[in-house]
Amino acid sequence: MKALAVTSILGAFAIFSSTAAVLAEDANTRVAAMPYSECLSIIAEAAQEIGEAPVQTVNNDNETSVRINADDGFVTVSCSRAGKMVLTKSPVPEAAGMTAAR
């Protein structure tokens, strides 16, 4: 069972490395300048913390993007070889009867 909620996952990502520069943010999205390898490490750490593998949505020469499921929604993490990390929090729309299950 997933012990972390989406807000907990975002909280873990809020501790960007000291070399990361936050480029933009709003209520549901965070964008930071970050080396590709460091971004991938954050995905791996989050997956280990949750105890399950993230769902890969994109994996090509330029970008890796995954969805990390939680009990109350999910977080999409995109790592770009151009040195950008994008985190997007998406709550589960309860009115639609959806769940965060894969």
C-alpha positions in Angstrom: 0.0 0.0 0.0 1.2 3.5 -0.8 2.0 5.3 2.4 2.6 8.7 0.9 0.0 11.2 -0.4 0.7 13.5 -3.4 1.5 16.4 -1.1 4.1 14.3 0.7 5.7 13.4 -2.6 5.9 17.1 -3.6 7.3 17.8 -0.2 10.1 15.4 -0.8 10.8 17.1 -4.2 10.8 20.5 -2.6 14.2 19.7 -1.3 15.9 20.3 -4.6 19.6 20.2 -4.6 21.4 23.4 -3.8 22.4 23.6 -7.5 18.8 23.5 -8.7 17.3 26.8 -9.6 13.5 27.1 -9.5 12.4 28.5 -12.8 8.6 28.7 -12.3 5.9 27.4 -10.0 2.2 27.5 -9.5 -0.2 25.6 -7.3 0.2 22.3 -9.2 3.5 22.6 -11.1 7.2 23.1 -10.2 9.9 23.7 -12.8 13.6 23.7 -11.9 16.9 23.7 -13.6 18.6 20.5 -12.8 21.0 18.0 -14.4 19.3 15.1 -16.0 21.1 12.5 -13.9 20.1 14.3 -10.7 16.5 14.4 -11.8 16.5 10.6 -12.5 18.0 10.1 -9.0 15.0 12.0 -7.5 12.6 9.7 -9.4 14.5 6.6 -8.1 14.4 8.0 -4.5 10.7 8.7 -4.6 9.9 5.3 -6.0 12.0 3.7 -3.2 10.2 5.8 -0.6 6.8 4.7 -1.9 7.8 1.1 -2.4 6.7 0.7 -6.0 8.0 1.5 -9.5 6.8 4.7 -11.2 4.7 4.4 -14.4 6.9 5.4 -17.3 5.1 7.6 -19.8 8.0 8.9 -21.9 11.5 7.5 -22.4 13.5 8.7 -25.4 16.8 10.3 -26.1 15.7 13.8 -24.8 13.3 13.1 -22.0 12.1 10.7 -19.3 8.7 11.2 -17.8 7.0 9.1 -15.1 3.9 9.1 -13.1 4.1 8.4 -9.4 0.8 7.2 -8.0 -0.4 8.0 -4.5 -3.6 7.4 -2.6 -5.0 10.9 -3.4 -3.7 11.4 -6.9 -0.4 11.3 -8.7 2.7 13.4 -9.5 4.2 13.5 -13.0 8.0 14.0 -13.1 9.6 14.9 -16.3 13.4 15.0 -16.7 14.9 16.7 -19.7 18.5 16.2 -21.0 18.4 20.0 -21.5 18.6 20.3 -17.7 15.0 20.9 -16.7 12.8 19.1 -14.2 9.0 19.5 -14.3 6.8 18.2 -11.5 3.0 18.3 -11.9 0.6 17.4 -9.1 -2.7 16.0 -10.3 -5.5 15.1 -7.8 -7.8 12.3 -8.5 -11.2 13.7 -9.6 -13.5 12.2 -7.1 -16.6 13.4 -8.8 -15.7 11.3 -11.8 -15.4 8.2 -9.6 -11.8 7.7 -10.5 -9.0 6.4 -8.3 -5.2 6.7 -8.4 -4.9 3.0 -9.1 -2.9 2.1 -12.2 
